[in-house]
């Protein structure tokens, strides 16, 4: 839903601004591209399969993904030469250092918030505003969106899940639905300054300043918020696939 919403906005903007259109792709080109993408798509199988089966943790999966991707780039697709590796590693170190700095700052902020009992104050404030589940869910969403602006996803999940989950349980909310809603909120947060790690990485790769990008992102934020509301208030959107798999 996030992907479809963003694609619709991007398509409308491209059409309004008259961006050039590529030639229509033939079925032969589609099949060839799909076949060429199989080794790359297999990365998803390796990561998810390894994590679900318990072969490695999510952190270890990131290292395995790098090794597999390097294998594809050098051996399979031959798009990277061995002599290019030092520069690639250096560029990766610079980009990673930016992300680690942001995460370090957000961890400091999360410690300060936890030390000041701010999460518990937020919980008490939410329960004191209304007993209507619809209103409570809206307040939780707004709170998580604000938290995501100033805090990285990992500390935010660790701090606020124990605060909001009991509230969600009292409303009879499914844990899968709650988890998806919470991650959805915080994913929007990593796209917003001042601690938007994904935003900083995108600007770094595209070599463009954040002030030029952020204004252009407003329509995308609007559609993401609308999608978030649909996910929040229509549980079947989140539970359809899990229920289908569980039979």
Secondary structure, 3 states (H helix, E strand, C coil): CHHHHHHHHHHHHHHHHCCCCCCCCCHHHHHHHHHHHHHHHHHHHHHHHHHHHCCCCHHHHHHHHHHHHHHHHHHHCCCCCHHHHHHHHHHHHHHHHHHHHHHHHHHHHHHHHHHCCHHHHHHHHHHHHCCCHHHHHHHHHHHHHHHHHHCCHHHHHHHHHHHHHHHHHHCCCCHHHHHHHHHHHHHHHCCCCCCCHHHHHHHHHHCCCHHHHHHHCHHHHHHHHHHHHHHHHCCHHHHHHHHHHHC
